[in-house]
Amino acid sequence: MSKKTRITGNEDTFAENLQNCLGEMLILFLLRQKPMYTYEITQEISRISNGTFNYKSLYPYIYRLKNADCIGEESKEVEKNRTRIYFHITEHGQKHLVNIKRKYRELTTAANILLDLDGIIY
């Protein structure tokens, strides 16, 4: 008897993996618009995407982007004894965003071309 090979995921894990791949790009995109704090970024991504993108935590992305010098931070006092950390995109982050957006569009365009050929290429 041969073993059945299982696929590696379902539509939920596919969506989760894609969302994880897009996280840094979406954060950089929003920070190019204006400096924001982490919760605000999370809320804006969810709002603008009508809930399609929903991140539980952005901190892993924030730390990676900060360590790669793509974003910087600034602490601002918002209330008495309360400080909020605002993140902003750096010049390096601007260049990185341009590059990953270009690659994203290249890949998704090619995938869409392939998928649109369903039933007509052979």
C-alpha positions as CSV (number, residue, x, y, z in Angstrom):
1,M,0.0,0.0,0.0
2,S,1.2,3.5,-0.8
3,K,1.0,6.3,1.7
4,K,-1.1,9.3,0.8
5,T,0.9,12.5,0.7
6,R,-0.8,15.3,2.6
7,I,-0.8,18.9,1.5
8,T,1.0,21.2,3.8
9,G,-1.8,23.4,4.8
10,N,-5.3,24.7,4.2
11,E,-6.8,28.0,3.2
12,D,-6.3,29.3,6.8
13,T,-2.7,28.4,7.0
14,F,-2.1,29.7,3.5
15,A,-3.7,33.1,4.6
16,E,-1.6,33.1,7.8
17,N,1.6,32.5,5.9
18,L,0.8,35.1,3.3
19,Q,-0.1,37.6,6.0
20,N,3.2,36.9,7.8
21,C,5.1,37.6,4.6
22,L,3.3,40.9,4.0
23,G,3.6,42.2,7.6
24,E,6.8,44.2,7.2
25,M,5.7,45.7,3.9
26,L,2.4,46.8,5.3
27,I,4.0,48.3,8.4
28,L,6.6,50.2,6.3
29,F,3.8,51.4,4.0
30,L,1.8,52.9,6.9
31,L,4.8,54.4,8.5
32,R,5.6,56.1,5.2
33,Q,2.3,57.9,5.6
34,K,2.9,59.1,9.2
35,P,4.6,58.0,12.4
36,M,2.5,55.6,14.5
37,Y,2.6,53.6,17.6
38,T,2.2,49.8,17.4
39,Y,-1.5,49.5,18.4
40,E,-2.4,52.2,15.9
41,I,-0.6,50.4,13.1
42,T,-2.5,47.2,14.0
43,Q,-5.8,49.0,14.0
44,E,-5.1,50.8,10.7
45,I,-4.0,47.6,8.9
46,S,-7.3,46.0,10.0
47,R,-9.4,49.0,9.2
48,I,-8.0,49.7,5.8
49,S,-8.2,46.0,4.8
50,N,-11.7,45.6,6.2
51,G,-10.4,43.0,8.6
52,T,-8.7,40.9,6.0
53,F,-5.4,41.5,7.7
54,N,-5.5,41.0,11.4
55,Y,-2.3,40.9,13.3
56,K,-2.2,39.7,16.9
57,S,1.2,41.2,17.5
58,L,3.4,43.3,15.4
59,Y,6.3,43.3,17.7
60,P,8.3,40.6,15.9
61,Y,8.0,42.7,12.7
62,I,8.8,45.9,14.5
63,Y,12.0,44.4,16.1
64,R,13.2,43.0,12.7
65,L,12.6,46.3,11.0
66,K,14.2,48.3,13.8
67,N,17.3,45.9,13.8
68,A,17.6,46.3,10.0
69,D,17.5,50.2,10.4
70,C,14.2,50.4,8.4
71,I,12.4,52.1,11.2
72,G,13.3,54.4,14.1
73,E,11.4,55.3,17.2
74,E,10.6,58.3,19.3
75,S,9.1,58.4,22.8
76,K,6.4,61.0,23.3
77,E,4.5,61.8,26.5
78,V,0.8,61.5,25.8
79,E,-0.5,62.0,29.3
80,K,1.0,62.6,32.7
81,N,3.5,59.9,33.4
82,R,2.4,58.0,30.3
83,T,4.8,57.6,27.3
84,R,4.0,56.2,23.9
85,I,6.6,55.0,21.4
86,Y,6.0,56.2,17.9
87,F,7.8,54.5,15.0
88,H,8.8,56.2,11.7
89,I,10.3,54.9,8.5
90,T,14.0,55.7,7.8
91,E,15.7,56.4,4.5
92,H,16.8,52.8,4.4
93,G,13.3,51.7,5.1
94,Q,12.0,53.8,2.2
95,K,14.4,52.1,-0.2
96,H,13.5,48.7,1.3
97,L,9.8,49.4,0.8
98,V,10.3,50.3,-2.8
99,N,12.2,47.1,-3.4
100,I,9.8,44.7,-1.7
101,K,6.7,46.4,-3.3
102,R,8.3,45.9,-6.7
103,K,9.0,42.2,-5.9
104,Y,5.5,41.8,-4.5
105,R,3.9,43.2,-7.6
106,E,6.1,41.1,-9.9
107,L,5.2,37.9,-8.1
108,T,1.5,38.6,-7.7
109,T,1.3,39.7,-11.4
110,A,2.9,36.5,-12.5
111,A,0.7,34.4,-10.3
112,N,-2.4,36.2,-11.5
113,I,-1.4,35.6,-15.2
114,L,-0.9,31.9,-14.5
115,L,-4.2,31.6,-12.6
116,D,-6.1,33.5,-15.3
117,L,-5.0,30.8,-17.8
118,D,-7.0,28.2,-16.0
119,G,-8.7,25.9,-18.6
120,I,-7.2,27.7,-21.6
121,I,-3.4,27.0,-21.6
122,Y,-3.7,23.3,-22.6
